[in-house]
Amino acid sequence: MEILVLVLQFWRMIELRKAAILQSNYIPWKGVFDMMNQVDVFVFLEDVQFTRRDWRSRNVIKTANGTQWLTVPIKKCSRDTKICDVEINNDKNWRNKHYNSIVHNYSRADYFEDYKYILDDIYSKERKDLSAFNIYTNKYLSKILGIEVEFVNSCDLNTSGTKDDKLIQICKKVGADSYLSGPAAKNYIVKEKFEDAGVKLEYIEYNYPKYKQLYGNFNHYVTVLDTIFNCGKDFKKYIFN
């Protein structure tokens, strides 16, 4: 009996609960879903400052004339507005424009008809809250991709601080002893802070194979819809490391 207890304690020590923390993005690229698939809990970082002309409200598709930005219009807001407080400007007919742009440019993809229902769902009704809309689409797509992860909204955690201090607080709140970060965060993360807090720090590696893609030179940095429409049920081979 004592041996069994010791084995269970040892197993808990080596099996870390891993978290990733990221702002919600508009129909993200495949790297976001790869990150979701590598962790136990994925936290949408929504109680931080909204940045304009960023992935929060826009993303890229491929076209015969190069890449094209799809941007969700937002209502005028102050510079310090948090992501969770940003409102979509529905005075502009953006949903039909985005829907038609994707249909026009991906209708010839091998598996477009199999997955067109994704567009019908995403653009089916008017949305007012950018954060809620992004979180919905991220969860919806993760389910289609077969990702099993616990989702948490940082607004529900009541944390403070900025940058890596806030990240550590969030990890503690969700019971994570391992944190998976995007490589860009190396510019501000202080490794020693995580070590002192007892949180293992890791960085994801974005290294993906190419697939049969429409329109010229291959581009990894487009919405995950590109991978789904072009690869069909084989998408996992091109998204998950």
N, C-alpha and C positions, 0 to 999 in steps of 0.2 A: 504493500500500500504506500509506504514511504517513497519507494522507488518511483511509483506512478506519479505521485505528487511532484517529485523532483523533475521528472520528465516533462510534465505539464508546465511547470514554472520555466524550465529551459526553453520550451517551445514558444511560450509567450514572449520571452526575451528576444528570440531571433526572428519572430514573425511580427514585424513592425506594422503599425497602421499608418499608411501613407496618404498624404493629402496633397492636392494641387489647388492653387488659389489664382483665379483669373477673372478679369472683368468680362461681362457678357459681350459677345460679338454678334454682329449681324451675319447670319448664315456663314459661320467661320470656315477657314481652310482646314484641311485634314489634320494638321498638327495639333489643333485643339482637341480633336476627338481621339487622337493617339494618346494625348496626355490624360484624358478622362479614363481611357482603357487601362492605364498603368497604375491607377491609384484606387484607394478604397473609398475616399470621400473627395468630391470636387466642390469647391466653394466658389460661388459667383461673387466677386468683389464689387458690390454695388454701392456701398456707402462711402465712395471716394469721388474726387472731382471728375466730372465729365470732360473729356477732351474732344474738341471739335476736329472735323476732318480726320477721323481715326476709325479703327475697326468697329467701334461701338455702333456706328450708324451707317457703315458702308462696307462693301466688299467688291471683289473683282470677278468678272466672267471673261471667257475668251470669245472673240468674234473673228469674222473673216478680215476685219480691219484692225486687228490688234486687241488689246485688253480694253474692257469697258467697266467703269465704276458704276455700281448701283448704290445710290445714296438715299437713305430714309430721311426726309425733311423733318426738322425739329422746330418746335416753337422757340421764339426768342427767350433766352434765359441768361442770368448773370454768370459771370466767369467761374464763380465758386459753386455753381449748382452741382449737386451729386448726381451720379448716374441714375439712381433710383427715383430722382425727381424730374427727370427729363420727359417732356411730352412730345409726342409725334404730331406734326402739322398735317392734318388730314384734309386741309383745304386744297392741297395739291393732289392730283390723281396719281400718286406714286405707285400704289399697289398694282394697278393695271399696267402701268409702264414697265415695272420690274417683271411682272408675270410675262408680258408679251416679249420683252427683251430676252428672257431666258428661253422661252418657247422658240422664238425665232432663231436663236443661235445654237440651240441644242437639239432641235427636233430631228436632226440627222445622226445624232449619237446612237450607238448600237442599242442601248438599253433605255432610251428616253421614254418610250411608251410604257415600259414596265414600271417606271418610277415617277411618271408625270403626276400621280396622285399627291406627291409631296408638295408640289406647287399649288395644287388645288386646295390643300389644307392650309398651307402657310398664308396664302393670300385670300382666304375665303371670307374673312370679315375684318371690319375696321378695328384697329388697335389704337389705344391712346397712350399707353405707358411703354416707352422704349425698352426699359429694363425687363418688364414682364413679357413683352413680345419676344425679346432675344432669348430669355430663359426658356420660354415655351418652345421656340424653334430648336434650341440647342438640345433640350430634353427629347423632343420629338425625333430629331435626327439621330440622337444617340441610341434610341430604342430601335430604330430601323437598322442601325449599324451593329446591333447586338451587344451594346455596352452595358455592363451591370456595375453600377456605381451609386453611391449615396450622394445626392445633391443637397447642398446647403446654401442659403442666401446669407451673406455677411450681415445684412440688415437685421437679422434675427439673433445676432451673436453679441451685440452691445460691446464692441471692442473700441479701443482708442489708439492714438499714436499714428505714425506714418511709416511708410515703406517697410523695412524688414521688422521693425518693432511691432507693427500691426500684424504682419504675417505670422510672427511667433505667437502673438496673442490668439490669433484665429486657430492655429495648430493646437494650442492648449485647449481651447474651447471645444474643438471637435474630437479631442482625444488622440491626435496624431503625433507620433514620435518620429515621423519621417516626412520631409517636405520635398516635393518634386517641383522644380522651378524651370521656367523658360530660360534659355541661354542669355537673353538680353538683360536679365536682372543681375547679371554679374557686375554690371556697372555701378550698382548701389548696394547690393547685399554685402553685409559684413559677416563673413563665415563664423567668426569667433562668437558672435551673438547667438547663433544657432547652437553652437557647441556648448556654450554656457547654459543655454536653456534645455539642453538634453534632446535637441531635435536634430536628427540626421539630415544633412542638406545634400540633395542630388540635383543634377541638371539633365533635362531631357535632351536627347540627340535627334535632330530632325534629319533623317537619312532615309529617303524613300526611293523605290525603283520607279522608273518611268512606265507609262502605259500608252496605249493607243489613244492619242488625244487629237481633237479637231484643231485645224487652223495653225499650221506651221510649227515653229519651234516650241518645244515643250516648256510649260510653265507650271511649277509646283504651287506657286503662291496665288491660287484662285480658290473660290468657294468649293467646299467639299462636294457640292452638287456636280461639279465637273467630273470628279472621280466616280461618283455613283452612276451618272448617266453614261459614262464611257466604259465602265468596268462591270456593271451589273453585280451579280452575286459574288464576283471575285474581288470586290472592293477591299476586303480585309487584307489581301496580299499587298495592297498599295497604300494602306493607311497605318496598320499596326506594326510597330517594330518588334 
